[in-house]
Amino acid sequence: MSNAKNLPYLPWLEPGDAFPHVSSAWSNQDPAPGLVAAGGDLSVPTLIEAYSQGIFPWFSAGQPILWWSPDPRTVLRPEAFRLHRSLRKTLRRLLIDGRLELRMDHDFERVIRACARTTRKEQDGTWIVPGMVSAYTALHHAGLAHSVETWIDGELAGGLYAVSIGSMVFGESMFSTRTDASKLALTGLVAFAQAQNLPLIDCQQNTAHMATLGSETYSRAKFCERVHSLAVPPSPMWKFDPVYWNHFFPDDSF
């Protein structure tokens, strides 16, 4: 890509081109820290290659595909997750009353479209543009993108979707139509990760909310090292067993 005046060089990718090394990403002193490249495509092989190198796509309508690898990177180790008292009480009450069901991959496309609507409302625009919906739906059909769904009283109340390659989980986006429903989905994902020995959930960017839940930051180099060791087969079967809730409630049985 030709340089704009006073901007650092940014590689332009044609479909099928290899990604530049993440160490070449724009620095924290540049206008868009963590930006690796632009262009390329959102095919399943390209997305697999990107995530396996610690890179993800993020762009708005009207922009080319933009590829990112922030430094530092926010992650959540499942064993460090903090289930706050109020959410714990809500979760336990819903489980005891039989009103909550945690489903995985029941309606992936509905979840990602709900995430896109939520992002648009909050940010006056969305990075989950139609092309991203199509791309991640294809990745879902390839067995590498998954939805975690909070069903309350028989209705979809919230959820999230994530990419999973080998033992590595990359969180993408969440939505909620009822209070705490997205947090319950994340709690379910953590319980699932504990049960399946999945040691790391990528949260991409640092937020105050994720910090309250126990997230931490890794340097880009450390994060990519972990990804290289974890993003290899086999992957677990994404199916939630209610017994996984016992991780948080060892004295109960659900």
C-alpha positions in Angstrom: 0.0 0.0 0.0 1.3 3.5 -0.8 2.1 5.6 2.2 0.0 8.5 3.2 2.3 11.4 4.2 3.8 11.0 7.6 2.3 7.5 8.1 4.3 4.3 8.6 4.3 1.7 5.9 1.3 -0.6 5.8 1.5 -3.8 3.7 -1.4 -4.4 1.3 -2.4 -8.0 0.9 -3.9 -9.7 -2.2 -6.1 -12.8 -1.5 -3.8 -15.7 -0.6 -0.8 -13.5 0.4 1.0 -14.4 3.6 0.7 -12.1 6.5 3.7 -10.1 7.6 5.2 -11.0 10.9 3.3 -9.4 13.8 6.5 -7.7 15.0 6.1 -5.3 12.0 2.7 -4.0 13.4 2.3 -0.3 13.9 3.6 0.7 17.3 1.9 2.4 20.2 3.3 5.7 18.9 1.6 5.3 15.5 -2.0 6.4 14.7 -3.4 2.9 14.8 -1.4 0.8 17.2 -1.3 -2.9 16.4 -2.3 -2.6 12.7 -0.5 -5.3 10.7 -1.8 -5.1 7.2 -4.8 -4.2 5.0 -6.5 -6.1 2.2 -6.6 -9.8 1.6 -9.8 -11.8 2.1 -11.9 -13.4 4.8 -11.8 -16.9 3.5 -11.7 -19.8 6.0 -8.0 -20.6 5.3 -7.1 -16.9 5.7 -8.9 -16.6 9.0 -7.2 -19.8 10.3 -3.8 -18.5 9.2 -4.5 -15.1 10.8 -5.7 -16.4 14.2 -2.9 -18.9 14.3 -0.4 -16.0 14.2 -2.2 -13.8 16.8 -3.9 -11.6 14.1 -7.6 -10.8 13.7 -9.7 -8.7 11.3 -11.4 -5.5 12.5 -12.8 -2.8 10.2 -15.9 -0.7 9.6 -18.2 -0.4 6.6 -16.4 1.4 3.7 -12.9 0.4 4.9 -10.7 -2.3 3.4 -10.1 -5.4 5.6 -7.8 -4.4 8.4 -5.7 -6.9 10.3 -4.6 -6.3 13.9 -2.3 -7.7 16.6 -2.3 -5.4 19.6 0.5 -5.1 22.1 -0.2 -5.7 24.9 -3.0 -8.3 24.4 -5.8 -8.9 26.9 -6.4 -12.5 27.9 -8.4 -14.3 30.5 -7.1 -17.5 32.1 -10.2 -19.5 33.2 -8.8 -20.2 36.6 -8.4 -16.4 37.2 -12.1 -15.6 36.3 -13.9 -13.7 39.0 -17.6 -14.6 39.4 -18.9 -11.7 41.4 -21.3 -12.3 44.2 -24.4 -10.7 42.5 -23.9 -12.7 39.3 -23.2 -15.9 41.3 -26.5 -15.4 43.1 -28.4 -14.8 39.9 -26.8 -17.8 38.2 -27.5 -20.2 41.1 -31.1 -19.0 41.4 -31.8 -19.5 37.7 -30.2 -23.0 37.8 -32.2 -24.0 40.9 -35.4 -22.8 39.3 -34.7 -24.6 36.1 -35.0 -21.4 34.1 -31.5 -21.3 32.6 -30.1 -23.4 29.8 -26.6 -22.8 28.4 -26.4 -24.0 24.7 -23.5 -24.1 22.3 -23.9 -23.8 18.6 -27.7 -24.0 18.7 -28.1 -20.9 16.5 -24.8 -19.4 15.6 -26.0 -17.1 12.9 -28.7 -15.6 15.2 -26.0 -14.9 17.8 -23.6 -13.2 15.5 -26.3 -11.0 14.0 -27.5 -10.0 17.4 -23.9 -9.1 18.3 -23.7 -6.9 15.1 -26.9 -5.1 16.1 -25.6 -4.5 19.6 -22.3 -3.1 18.4 -24.1 -0.8 16.0 -26.3 0.6 18.7 -23.5 1.3 21.1 -20.9 2.6 18.7 -22.9 4.3 15.9 -21.5 1.7 13.5 -20.4 -1.9 13.6 -17.3 -3.8 12.8 -19.5 -6.9 12.3 -20.4 -5.9 8.8 -22.3 -8.3 6.5 -19.0 -9.7 5.1 -17.8 -10.6 8.6 -21.1 -12.3 9.4 -20.7 -14.4 6.2 -17.0 -15.1 7.0 -17.5 -16.2 10.6 -20.6 -18.2 9.6 -18.4 -20.1 7.1 -15.8 -20.5 9.9 -18.6 -21.9 12.1 -19.6 -24.4 9.4 -15.9 -25.4 9.3 -16.1 -26.2 13.0 -13.9 -23.3 14.1 -16.3 -20.7 15.3 -18.8 -21.3 18.0 -21.7 -19.6 19.8 -22.3 -19.8 23.6 -26.0 -19.0 24.2 -27.9 -18.0 27.3 -31.5 -19.3 27.2 -33.8 -18.0 29.9 -37.4 -19.2 30.2 -37.0 -20.9 26.8 -35.8 -17.7 25.0 -32.4 -16.6 23.7 -31.5 -13.8 26.1 -27.8 -13.3 25.3 -24.6 -14.9 24.2 -21.3 -14.6 22.6 -19.3 -16.1 19.7 -15.7 -17.2 19.6 -13.1 -18.8 17.4 -11.5 -22.0 18.6 -8.4 -23.5 17.1 -6.9 -26.5 18.9 -6.9 -25.5 22.6 -6.9 -21.8 22.0 -10.1 -19.7 22.3 -10.4 -16.3 20.8 -13.4 -14.3 22.1 -15.1 -12.1 19.6 -18.3 -10.3 20.6 -21.2 -10.5 23.0 -24.8 -9.4 23.2 -27.6 -9.3 25.8 -31.3 -8.6 25.7 -31.7 -9.3 29.5 -29.6 -8.2 32.4 -26.5 -10.2 32.9 -27.3 -12.6 30.0 -24.0 -12.0 28.2 -22.1 -12.3 31.5 -23.8 -15.7 32.1 -22.7 -16.8 28.6 -19.1 -15.8 29.5 -19.4 -17.7 32.8 -20.5 -20.7 30.9 -17.6 -20.4 28.5 -15.2 -20.3 31.5 -16.8 -23.4 33.0 -16.5 -25.2 29.7 -12.9 -24.1 29.3 -12.1 -25.4 32.8 -13.7 -28.7 32.0 -12.0 -29.1 28.7 -8.6 -27.9 29.8 -8.6 -24.8 27.6 -6.0 -22.6 29.3 -6.5 -19.2 27.6 -9.3 -17.0 26.2 -8.2 -14.1 24.0 -10.1 -10.9 24.9 -8.2 -8.8 22.3 -8.5 -5.3 23.8 -8.2 -4.2 27.4 -11.5 -2.9 29.0 -12.3 -2.0 32.5 -15.2 -4.5 32.5 -12.9 -7.4 31.6 -10.4 -6.3 34.2 -13.0 -6.7 36.9 -13.6 -10.3 35.7 -9.9 -11.2 36.1 -8.4 -10.5 32.7 -4.7 -9.6 32.4 -2.4 -8.4 29.7 0.4 -10.3 27.8 3.0 -8.8 25.6 2.4 -9.5 22.0 5.4 -11.8 21.9 4.2 -13.8 24.9 0.7 -14.0 23.5 1.8 -15.2 20.1 4.1 -17.8 21.8 1.1 -19.2 23.7 -1.0 -19.2 20.5 1.6 -21.1 18.6 1.7 -23.8 21.3 -2.1 -24.0 21.8 -3.6 -23.5 18.3 -2.9 -27.1 17.2 -5.3 -30.1 17.0 -7.2 -31.6 18.5 -10.1 -29.3 19.4 -12.8 -30.2 22.0 -16.4 -30.9 21.1 -18.3 -27.8 21.8 -21.2 -29.1 23.8 -22.1 -27.8 27.3 -22.9 -30.3 30.0 -24.8 -28.8 33.0 -22.4 -30.6 35.3 -19.8 -27.9 34.3 -21.7 -25.4 36.5 -20.5 -27.5 39.5 -17.1 -25.8 39.0 -18.7 -22.7 40.6 -21.1 -24.6 42.9 -19.3 -27.7 44.1 -21.9 -28.4 46.8 -24.8 -28.4 44.3 -25.8 -30.6 41.4 -27.4 -29.3 38.3 
